[in-house]
Amino acid sequence: MILYPAIDLKGGEVVRLRQGEMDSATVYGADPAAQAASFEAQGFEWIHVVDLDGAFAGESRNAEAVEGVLARVAIPVQLGGGIRDMGGVEAWLSRGVTRVILGTAAVRDPDFVKAAARAHPGRVAVGIDARDGLVAVQGWAEVSDMTALDLAKRFEDAGVAAIIYTDISRDGLLSGLNLGSTRELAEAVSIPVIASGGLAGIEDVRRLIEPENAVIAGAITGRALYDGRLDAAEAISALKAGHTGNNG
């Protein structure tokens, strides 16, 4: 079980949105690289970075900020937002991103996503962002008619490293992870599933390590960390203790 601290980028700054609305951005800092270094110092093992401008534009828009993060930390970084073709995938992997996240492309060009996953085993994740069970694309600005499960099953045999499942209705609201839907998705596919959207505090972390949720591979945390509602050391310690407990 891995806890991924999130760095969402808008105009080169670290922000958090409410339910994906760009005009609801709260700015938490102007130095993404320093934020990443802080997360690394706190003991996190991965960093989750999203280029919000890129997600809307369909191409990377915060490249300088992302490169600053990559230069500053030694831990793995996964990146999503605006990566829509093989050139974008290979460019970011060559610059030091450990894993790219493909979201809109997974709906609109699944063959490309499958090809990318096969070409780069273990380094391509699929981002499934759902509103009322239906997949949203283009920075969550558009809702498709496809369910999260139908989309996940498209990639069952493609070698995708992980699915990052976000409940948009909870994202940025500190209302608690939707563990029920995340667990159902994780049980239905063989791809590891990471929960995202709404993590509110240590109680969510404790719920993650309950035996019934052992099928979930990890979770992303954003606003709870930035607002001081979640203590990094306590969360990491709880996850390690839970992992030990679940294995003996």
C-alpha positions in Angstrom: 0.0 0.0 0.0 1.6 3.2 -1.2 0.5 6.7 -0.3 1.2 9.2 -3.1 1.4 12.9 -2.2 0.0 15.0 -5.0 1.5 18.0 -6.7 -1.1 19.6 -9.0 0.3 22.3 -11.3 -1.4 25.3 -12.7 0.6 28.2 -14.1 3.7 26.8 -12.6 2.3 26.8 -9.1 1.2 24.1 -6.7 -2.6 24.2 -6.4 -5.6 22.1 -5.4 -9.0 22.2 -7.1 -12.5 21.3 -5.9 -14.1 18.7 -8.1 -11.8 19.5 -10.9 -13.0 23.1 -11.4 -10.1 25.2 -12.6 -11.6 28.4 -11.3 -11.7 27.0 -7.8 -7.9 26.6 -7.5 -6.3 27.2 -4.1 -2.6 28.1 -4.4 -0.4 26.3 -1.9 3.0 27.3 -3.2 5.0 28.8 -6.1 7.9 26.3 -5.9 6.8 22.8 -6.9 10.4 21.4 -6.7 10.7 22.6 -3.0 7.3 20.9 -2.3 8.5 17.7 -3.9 11.7 17.8 -1.8 9.6 18.3 1.3 7.5 15.3 0.5 10.6 13.2 0.0 12.1 14.4 3.3 8.9 13.4 5.0 9.4 9.8 4.0 7.1 9.4 1.0 8.2 6.8 -1.6 6.5 8.3 -4.7 5.2 11.6 -5.9 2.1 12.1 -8.0 2.3 15.1 -10.3 -0.6 16.4 -12.5 -0.2 19.1 -15.2 -3.7 20.6 -14.9 -3.2 23.1 -17.7 -1.9 20.3 -19.9 -5.0 18.2 -19.1 -7.2 20.9 -20.6 -4.9 21.8 -23.4 -4.1 18.3 -24.6 -0.3 18.9 -24.4 2.2 19.6 -21.6 2.0 23.1 -20.3 4.0 22.9 -17.0 7.1 21.2 -18.3 9.6 23.5 -16.6 7.9 22.9 -13.2 7.9 19.1 -13.8 11.5 19.1 -14.8 12.3 21.1 -11.6 10.6 18.4 -9.5 12.5 15.6 -11.3 15.8 17.4 -10.8 15.2 17.8 -7.1 14.1 14.4 -5.8 15.5 10.9 -6.1 12.2 9.1 -5.4 10.0 8.0 -8.4 7.6 10.5 -9.9 4.4 9.6 -11.8 3.0 12.3 -14.2 -0.3 12.9 -15.8 -2.0 15.7 -17.7 -1.8 16.4 -21.4 0.1 13.3 -22.5 -1.8 12.2 -25.6 0.7 10.5 -27.9 3.7 8.2 -28.0 6.1 11.2 -28.4 4.8 12.7 -25.2 5.1 9.4 -23.4 8.7 8.8 -24.5 9.8 12.3 -23.9 8.7 12.3 -20.3 10.1 8.8 -19.6 13.4 9.8 -21.1 13.5 12.9 -18.9 13.2 10.9 -15.7 9.5 10.3 -15.1 9.1 6.8 -13.7 5.5 6.4 -14.8 3.2 8.3 -17.1 -0.6 8.5 -16.6 -2.8 8.4 -19.6 -6.5 9.5 -19.0 -8.2 11.2 -21.9 -6.2 9.1 -24.4 -7.4 5.9 -22.7 -11.0 6.8 -23.8 -10.2 8.3 -27.2 -7.3 6.2 -28.4 -7.1 3.0 -26.4 -4.9 1.3 -29.1 -2.2 4.0 -28.5 -2.4 3.4 -24.7 -2.1 -0.4 -25.1 0.9 0.2 -27.5 2.6 2.5 -25.0 2.1 0.0 -22.1 3.5 -2.8 -24.2 6.5 -0.7 -25.3 7.2 0.5 -21.8 6.3 -2.3 -19.4 5.5 -1.1 -15.9 5.8 2.6 -16.8 2.3 3.4 -18.1 -0.7 3.9 -15.9 -4.3 4.6 -16.9 -6.1 7.4 -15.1 -9.9 6.8 -14.8 -11.7 9.8 -13.5 -15.4 9.2 -12.9 -18.4 11.4 -12.2 -21.4 9.4 -11.0 -19.8 6.3 -12.4 -19.2 7.7 -15.9 -15.7 8.5 -17.2 -14.8 12.2 -17.6 -12.1 13.4 -20.0 -10.3 16.6 -21.2 -9.4 17.7 -17.6 -12.8 16.5 -16.4 -14.6 19.1 -18.6 -16.4 16.4 -20.6 -18.3 13.3 -19.4 -18.4 10.2 -21.7 -21.0 7.5 -21.8 -18.5 4.8 -20.7 -18.4 3.3 -17.2 -15.1 3.1 -15.2 -15.3 -0.7 -15.2 -15.8 -0.9 -19.0 -12.8 1.3 -19.5 -10.6 -0.6 -17.0 -11.4 -3.9 -18.7 -10.2 -2.5 -22.1 -6.6 -2.7 -20.7 -6.8 -6.0 -18.8 -4.1 -7.7 -20.9 -2.1 -4.7 -22.1 0.6 -4.6 -19.4 -0.7 -1.4 -17.7 1.2 -0.8 -14.5 -1.8 0.7 -12.5 -5.2 2.3 -12.7 -5.6 5.5 -10.8 -9.3 5.8 -10.0 -10.6 9.2 -9.1 -14.1 9.9 -7.8 -14.5 13.5 -9.1 -17.4 14.2 -6.8 -15.1 13.9 -3.8 -11.9 15.4 -5.2 -10.6 18.2 -3.1 -13.5 18.2 -0.7 -12.0 16.1 2.1 -15.2 14.0 2.1 -13.4 10.7 2.4 -12.2 8.2 -0.2 -14.8 6.2 -2.2 -13.4 2.9 -1.1 -16.5 0.9 -2.0 -16.3 1.8 -5.7 -12.5 1.6 -5.7 -12.6 -1.8 -4.1 -15.3 -3.1 -6.6 -13.0 -1.9 -9.5 -9.9 -3.5 -8.0 -11.8 -6.8 -7.5 -13.0 -6.8 -11.1 -9.6 -6.4 -12.9 -6.1 -7.8 -12.4 -4.5 -4.4 -12.8 -3.5 -2.7 -9.5 -5.9 0.1 -8.6 -5.0 3.3 -6.7 -7.7 5.3 -5.0 -7.9 9.1 -5.5 -10.3 11.8 -4.5 -11.4 12.9 -1.1 -8.8 11.5 1.3 -9.6 13.5 4.4 -7.3 12.4 7.2 -5.8 9.5 9.2 -9.1 7.7 9.4 -9.1 7.2 5.6 -5.6 5.8 5.9 -6.7 3.4 8.6 -9.7 2.3 6.4 -7.3 1.6 3.6 -5.4 -1.0 5.6 -8.5 -2.9 6.7 -8.5 -6.5 5.4 -11.4 -5.9 3.0 -9.5 -3.1 1.3 -6.2 -5.1 0.9 -7.0 -5.4 -2.8 -6.4 -1.6 -3.3 -2.8 -0.9 -4.2 -2.5 2.7 -2.8 -4.1 6.1 -2.5 -3.4 9.7 -3.5 -3.5 12.5 -0.9 -3.6 16.2 -1.7 -5.6 18.8 0.2 -5.5 16.8 3.5 -1.7 17.1 3.5 -1.6 20.8 2.5 -4.2 21.8 5.0 -2.5 19.9 7.8 -5.3 17.5 8.4 -3.1 14.5 7.7 0.3 14.1 9.4 2.7 12.5 6.9 4.7 10.6 9.6 1.5 9.2 11.2 0.1 8.1 7.8 3.3 6.4 6.6 3.7 4.7 10.0 0.1 3.4 9.9 0.5 2.0 6.4 3.7 0.2 7.3 2.2 -1.2 10.5 -0.9 -2.3 8.5 1.3 -3.9 5.8 3.2 -5.9 8.4 0.0 -6.9 10.1 -1.6 -8.1 6.9 1.4 -10.3 6.1 1.7 -12.1 9.4 
